[in-house]
């Protein structure tokens, strides 16, 4: 059954011509695959992953590209 279902899905994907639809499908499938990848992680690894995601979502300790470049240039000028 699983093999047939995969075959059908491959056929459907092969018939899609709209590039935007393919990108949306890819994004959805990648999110699903990433979620499933977490199933094999230990409790500590899941905690670390959750913290990293939370940090990225809240922008803690993150800079935009322009700020980063200014900081590097300022440090370079000081030396």
C-alpha positions in Angstrom: 0.0 0.0 0.0 2.7 2.5 1.0 4.7 1.7 -2.2 1.6 2.4 -4.4 0.8 5.6 -2.5 4.4 6.9 -3.1 4.1 6.0 -6.8 0.8 7.9 -7.1 2.3 10.9 -5.3 5.4 10.9 -7.6 3.0 10.8 -10.6 1.0 13.7 -9.3 4.2 15.7 -8.6 5.5 14.9 -12.1 2.4 16.3 -13.7 2.6 19.7 -11.9 3.9 22.4 -14.2 3.4 25.5 -12.0 6.7 26.3 -10.4 5.1 28.2 -7.5 2.9 25.2 -6.6 6.0 23.0 -6.6 7.8 25.4 -4.3 4.8 25.4 -1.9 4.7 21.6 -2.0 8.4 21.4 -1.4 8.2 23.8 1.6 5.3 21.8 3.1 7.1 18.5 2.6 10.3 19.8 4.1 8.5 21.0 7.2 7.0 17.6 7.6 10.3 15.8 7.1 12.0 18.2 9.6 9.3 17.5 12.2 9.7 13.7 11.7 13.5 14.0 12.0 13.1 15.2 15.6 11.5 11.8 16.6 14.9 10.2 17.0 16.4 12.9 19.2 17.1 12.5 22.9 15.3 14.6 25.5 18.3 16.8 25.9 18.7 17.3 22.2 15.0 18.2 21.9 15.4 20.7 24.7 18.4 22.2 22.9 16.5 22.3 19.6 13.5 24.0 21.3 15.8 26.6 22.9 17.5 27.3 19.5 14.2 27.7 17.8 12.9 30.0 20.5 16.0 32.1 20.3 15.8 32.4 16.5 12.1 33.2 16.7 12.6 35.9 19.3 15.7 37.3 17.6 17.7 37.2 20.8 21.4 37.9 20.1 20.7 38.2 16.4 21.7 41.1 14.3 20.6 42.2 10.9 23.2 42.2 8.1 23.8 45.9 8.1 24.5 46.0 11.9 26.8 43.1 11.6 28.8 44.8 8.8 29.0 48.0 10.8 30.3 46.2 13.9 33.0 44.4 11.8 34.0 47.6 10.2 34.2 49.5 13.5 36.3 46.7 15.0 38.6 46.7 12.0 39.0 50.5 12.2 39.9 50.3 15.9 42.9 48.0 15.1 
